[in-house]
Amino acid sequence: MTDRPTGTPPGDRAVRTYGEPGLHPRIEARGLTKRFGGATAVDDVYLTVGPGEVVGLIGPNGAGKTTLFNLLSGALKPDSGELNVNGVRATRLPPHRLAKLGLTRTFQLARELDRLTTLENVLLAAPNHPGETLRGAFFEPRATRRAEVEATVKAREILEIVGLSAKEATLAGHLSGGQKKLLELARCLMVDADTILLDEIAAGVAPHLVEEIAALVERLNREHGTTFVIIEHNVGIIRRLSSRVVVMARGAVLAEGSFADVASNPDVVSSYLGQAA
């Protein structure tokens, strides 16, 4: 359990190491701060996420969780602080550049393209497609066709992994809420992300699909080493999936540790866990 005051650099504690020498944290945020007018949404946040971790990010509404996700994913630029992704300085990089470094995210409200099929939605996430450039389209048609075939094979393999193979020809707008969450995960896998930020995976999802999504996260973490940071109000999901829990309140990190540690922390109980659901 972390006893340091909010905003104290983690360098004041013992330095964490991750497996083999030279292996960088997947995410290293140092002093991230974001203000909107006179309000501070994220206040001097330090967060380190190592390879293979599943970190739960919890806190009451307005705690700054979504703003922190937006900073980590490049959707917002911080007013101060630094962000490293897989050892690369990434503080002001846009989302597509962060995806190339291995970090991407899902959204609380899925952002699929309704009028494209499930398979087409996944194919759109394919990185570095030669057909995306004029040179590739006009001067390298064979390479373009070969890349299209390879991308389609990969997309179908991913749809099999996430359990959407039977829906590959279905328009994405016709998928259920839970299936759209699985589609978002499939798009993350298509860009070969090693770190995925999951935003409210259980929100608006039928219970049987919540179980399916949770089991998929466990399998990706166990079998592929995928790192996850999860915002979730369903405390049972956080307890089940997280190897470590970070609690935010009023834009700052209030506590972190195992689920049992934070659940027994009086400050956490009074600010979050003790509130009515």
Summary of the structure (lengths in Angstrom):
residues: 277
radius of gyration: 19.4
end to end distance: 24.6
largest distance: 65.1
contacts: 885
relative contact order: 0.17
helix: 41%
strand: 22%
